[in-house]
Amino acid sequence: MSQNQSFLDKFTEISARVGNQVHLRSLRDAFSTIMPMFILAGLAVLVNNVIFPWFLTGDTLTKFQVFGNVIVNGTLNVSSILIAATIAYCLSKNKNFENPISTVPVALATLIVMMAIKITVTPIDAKEAVTVSGVLSYTNLGTQGMFAGIIVGLLATELYMFLAKLKFLQINLGENIPPAVGRSFSVMLPTMITLSIFAIVSAVLASVFNTDLISIISAIIQEPLRRVNTSLLGFILIYSTGNFLFTLGIHQTVINGSLLDPLLLVNMNENMAAVNAGEVPKHIINSNFVTVYTQMGGTGGTIALILAVLLFIKFKPYREVAKLGAAPGIFEINEPIIFGLPIVFNIPMMIPFVLSPVIGALIGYFATFIGFVQPLSVYIPWTTPPIISGYLASAGDLKVVFVQIIIIIATTAFYIPFLKISERVALKQMETK
C-alpha cells in the first residue's frame, strides 16, 4: 500500500510540475483566449451551410454566404496569427515581463517573416498551377500554420525578452519624454535583432533549401504528431491519462490541454473549412468529438453518473450530491460531483470515471467510421448541454443525437455497479466512525 501511495504521490507531483510549466501554461491560456473566435467561425459555418440553404438558393444563396465566408476569413483562416500573438502575450505575462504588449508585434512580424515569399496556386478555370509572389496564403495563415504560430510565438518571445533585459541594448532617451516613446526606444534594438535573426533563417530556408518554416513544421512535427495523438488509440491513451489525473485532484487539462487540444483544434478547423468549401469533413477525432461523445456532463461523462444515482441509487448522500451537481452538469461543469461524491481518491469511482469516456469514444468513433454519422464539423462551446451539443455540432443531424443517447445509456449502466460498490465502502466507513 505504501509503495502504491508513493508511486501515486510521485506521479501526481510530476504531472503537476509538467502542467504548471510556464510554456505549456501559456499555450493553454492562449487557446482559451482565442476560443471565442473559433466558436464564431463554427456558427458562421452553421449559418452558411444549414440555415441559409433552408430558404435561399442559387446566386442569392451565394451572396448571403459571403457573410459567413468573411467571418471564417477573419477567424479560422488567420488562426496562426491569432495564436502567435496571443501566446506571446500570455508567455510574457506569465514570466512577469515588464512590457508584455510589446511582445505581440514582435511575434506577429516574426511569423510573417518566416512564411513563404512565393506560393503556388491554380487559378479558377485554369489547368496549370502558377507561382505568385507578394501574397500571403490563407493556407499558411490558417490551420496549417497553427503549429508554426505556436513555435514562432514561443521562440521569438523568449529571444526578445532575453535581449530586452540586456542593459547595453536598451536605448534610454531620458525622463523628459512620454513613457510610451521611452518604452519603444528601450526595446528597439531587441526587436530589430530578433526579427533579423529569424529573417536570416527564413532567407536561408527559401534561397538554399527552397522551403519555409511552415512547410517544415507541417511535414516533420504537426502531421506526424497529429496522426499519432488523434488516432483512436493515441487519443484514448492520452485522454484517459488526463482523466486519471483528475481522480488524483489534478485537472485533466494538465495533459489534455497541452498534448491533445491544439491538435484536436487543428482537426476541427480543417473540418469546418472543408464544410465551408462544400467538401466532406475527414477528421473523426476533433475538438467536438470530445464534447459530443466523451465528456457529456463534464470530464468522465458524469451526466451518466448523475442519471445512475438519481434512477438507481438510494444512498441519500449520493443523491444529494447528484441533485446539487445536476444543473451545472448539464453545462459540462462537474466539480461538485468530482469533489462532492467524491471521485477523487475514491477507487471504486475512479475506474468508471476513466473508462466511461473510452466507451463513448469507441461508440462515437465506430458510428462515424461506418458512415452512420459524418465527422463533426461545427465548432461549439464545451459547455453546450448534451443532446443539444450533438445536434449543433453535426449541423442538425439527429443520428448524432441518437448516438449520444446510446452512449448515455451504456455509460449509465456502466456506472451503476461501481456506485453500488462505492456506496458499500461509504457505509462501512460511516459504521467505523
Sequence and secondary structure as in RCSB ss.txt:
>XXXX:A:sequence
MSQNQSFLDKFTEISARVGNQVHLRSLRDAFSTIMPMFILAGLAVLVNNVIFPWFLTGDTLTKFQVFGNVIVNGT
LNVSSILIAATIAYCLSKNKNFENPISTVPVALATLIVMMAIKITVTPIDAKEAVTVSGVLSYTNLGTQGMFAGI
IVGLLATELYMFLAKLKFLQINLGENIPPAVGRSFSVMLPTMITLSIFAIVSAVLASVFNTDLISIISAIIQEPL
RRVNTSLLGFILIYSTGNFLFTLGIHQTVINGSLLDPLLLVNMNENMAAVNAGEVPKHIINSNFVTVYTQMGGTG
GTIALILAVLLFIKFKPYREVAKLGAAPGIFEINEPIIFGLPIVFNIPMMIPFVLSPVIGALIGYFATFIGFVQP
LSVYIPWTTPPIISGYLASAGDLKVVFVQIIIIIATTAFYIPFLKISERVALKQMETK
>XXXX:A:secstr
 HHHHHHHHHHHHHHHHHHT HHHHHHHHHHHHHHHHHHHHHHHHHIIIIIHHHH  HHHHHHHTHHHHHHHHHT
GGGHHHHHHHHHHHHHHHHTT S GGGHHHHHHHHHHHTS SEEEE  TT SS EEEES   HHHHTGGGHHHHH
HHHHHHHHHHHHHHT GGG     SSS HHHHHHHHTHHHHHHHHHHHHHHHHHHHHTSS  HHHHHIIIIIHHH
HHHHTSHHHHHHHHHHHHHHHTTTS THHHHHHHTHHHHHHHHHHHHHHHHTT     SSSHHHIIIII TTSTT
THHHHHHHHHHH   HHHHHHHHHHHHHHHTT  HHHHHHTT TT HHHHHHHHHHHHHHHHHHHHHHHTTSS  
  S   TT  TTHHHHHHTTS HHHHHHHHHHHHHHHHHHHHHHHHHHHHHHHHHHH 
